[in-house]
Amino acid sequence: MICTHADVQLTRERESERERGRGRVRERERARERERERERKRERERERERERERERERERERERERERVIGKERERERERERERESERGRERERERERERERERGRVRERERERERERERQKEREGERERERESEREREREREREREREGRARERERKGEREKEREREREREREREREREREREREREREAE
């Protein structure tokens, strides 16, 4: 085949065109590569941003965890405080109960003391009653003594009266004898 100048020229032009085409292809490829590189950078940046966001989220989660821990600790502390307050309340109630028991003890002791005082009072009253009874007995004894003395005096007076009556009877008999003698003399005189 005979190649003419025109063929050569055409071949060169086609070659140049192909070269230019390849250049444009390469340029487009490089542009695409640059775009891919930019995209990769953007992706890396997005990934870094996502990582930062994940880190922020982890930090927020850690913060929430710390808050939960602090909240739980506060809740436990409140629970402990409630328990301490309940214990203080129970202790106050126990103390009130002890005080009530002490008061009941004091009341019982006062009641026992009043009972002992009543017993002592009864004992004193019994003693006074025994003393009164003794005094009454002494008075009865004195009365019996007075009666005995009165009876003795009465017997004595009766004895004196009887003696007086006996003397009076004796005098009467004497007078009667005197009258009898007087009548005897009177008869004797009449007889003379």
C-alpha positions in Angstrom: 0.0 0.0 0.0 1.4 3.4 -0.9 1.1 6.0 1.8 0.7 9.5 0.5 1.6 12.7 2.1 -2.1 13.2 2.7 -2.4 9.8 4.3 0.5 10.5 6.5 -0.9 13.9 7.3 -4.2 12.4 8.1 -2.6 9.7 10.1 -0.7 12.2 12.1 -3.8 14.3 12.6 -5.7 11.3 13.7 -2.9 10.4 16.0 -2.8 13.9 17.3 -6.6 13.7 17.7 -6.3 10.4 19.5 -3.5 11.9 21.6 -5.6 14.9 22.4 -8.5 12.5 23.1 -6.2 10.5 25.3 -5.1 13.8 26.9 -8.6 14.8 27.4 -9.4 11.4 28.8 -6.3 11.6 31.0 -7.4 15.1 32.1 -10.9 13.9 32.8 -9.3 11.0 34.6 -7.1 13.3 36.6 -10.1 15.6 37.2 -12.1 12.6 38.3 -9.1 11.5 40.5 -8.8 15.0 41.9 -12.6 14.9 42.5 -12.2 11.5 44.1 -9.4 12.8 46.2 -11.4 15.8 47.2 -14.3 13.4 47.9 -12.0 11.2 49.9 -10.8 14.2 51.8 -14.3 15.3 52.4 -15.1 11.7 53.4 -12.1 11.7 55.7 -13.2 15.1 57.1 -16.8 13.7 57.5 -15.3 10.6 59.1 -13.2 12.8 61.4 -16.4 14.9 62.1 -18.3 11.7 62.7 -15.5 10.5 65.0 -15.5 13.8 66.8 -19.3 13.6 67.1 -18.9 10.0 68.4 -16.3 11.3 70.8 -18.6 14.1 71.8 -21.4 11.5 72.2 -19.1 9.3 74.2 -18.2 12.3 76.3 -21.9 13.1 76.7 -22.5 9.5 77.6 -19.7 9.6 80.1 -21.2 12.8 81.4 -24.6 11.2 81.6 -23.0 8.2 83.3 -21.3 10.5 85.8 -24.6 12.2 86.3 -26.3 8.8 86.8 -23.6 7.8 89.2 -23.8 11.1 91.0 -27.6 10.9 91.0 -27.5 7.3 92.3 -25.0 8.4 95.0 -27.2 11.4 95.9 -30.2 9.0 96.0 -28.3 6.6 98.1 -27.3 9.5 100.4 -30.9 10.7 100.5 -31.9 7.1 101.3 -29.2 6.9 104.0 -30.4 10.3 105.3 -34.0 9.1 105.3 -32.8 5.9 107.1 -30.9 8.0 109.6 -33.9 10.3 110.1 -36.1 7.2 110.5 -33.6 5.8 113.0 -33.6 9.2 114.8 -37.4 9.0 114.8 -37.4 5.5 116.1 -34.9 6.5 118.7 -37.0 9.5 119.7 -40.0 7.1 119.9 -38.0 4.7 122.0 -36.9 7.6 124.2 -40.5 8.7 124.6 -41.5 5.1 125.4 -38.6 4.9 128.0 -39.8 8.2 129.4 -43.4 6.9 129.5 -42.1 3.8 131.2 -40.2 5.9 133.7 -43.3 8.0 134.3 -45.4 4.8 134.8 -42.7 3.6 137.2 -42.9 6.9 139.0 -46.7 6.6 139.1 -46.5 3.0 140.4 -44.0 4.2 143.0 -46.2 7.1 144.1 -49.1 4.6 144.2 -47.0 2.2 146.3 -46.0 5.1 148.5 -49.6 6.1 148.9 -50.5 2.5 149.7 -47.7 2.4 152.3 -49.0 5.7 153.7 -52.5 4.3 153.8 -51.1 1.2 155.6 -49.2 3.4 158.0 -52.3 5.5 158.5 -54.4 2.3 159.2 -51.7 1.2 161.5 -51.7 4.5 163.3 -55.5 4.5 163.4 -55.4 0.9 164.7 -52.9 2.0 167.3 -55.1 5.0 168.3 -58.1 2.7 168.4 -56.2 0.2 170.5 -55.1 3.1 172.7 -58.7 4.4 172.9 -59.9 0.8 173.7 -57.2 0.6 176.4 -58.4 3.9 177.7 -62.0 2.7 177.6 -60.9 -0.5 179.4 -59.1 1.6 182.0 -62.2 3.8 182.3 -64.3 0.7 182.7 -61.9 -0.6 185.3 -62.0 2.8 187.1 -65.8 2.7 186.9 -65.8 -0.9 188.3 -63.5 0.3 191.0 -65.7 3.2 191.8 -68.7 0.8 191.8 -66.8 -1.5 194.1 -65.9 1.4 196.4 -69.5 2.7 196.2 -70.8 -0.8 197.1 -68.3 -1.0 199.9 -69.3 2.4 201.1 -73.0 1.5 200.7 -72.4 -1.7 202.7 -70.6 0.3 205.2 -73.4 2.9 205.3 -75.9 0.0 205.5 -73.9 -1.5 208.4 -74.0 1.9 210.2 -77.7 2.3 209.6 -78.3 -1.2 210.8 -76.3 -0.5 213.9 -78.1 2.8 214.3 -81.5 1.0 213.9 -80.3 -1.6 216.4 -79.4 1.1 218.8 -82.7 2.8 218.2 -84.5 -0.5 218.8 -82.5 -1.0 221.9 -83.4 2.5 223.1 -87.1 1.7 222.2 -86.9 -1.5 224.2 -85.3 0.5 227.0 -88.1 3.0 226.9 -90.6 0.2 226.8 -89.0 -1.4 229.9 -89.0 2.1 231.5 -92.7 2.4 230.7 -93.3 -1.1 232.0 -91.5 -0.3 235.2 -93.5 3.0 235.4 -96.7 1.0 235.0 -95.5 -1.5 237.5 -94.9 1.3 240.0 -98.2 2.8 239.1 -99.9 -0.5 239.9 -98.0 -0.8 243.0 -99.1 2.7 244.1 -102.7 1.8 243.2 -102.4 -1.4 245.2 -101.3 0.6 248.2 
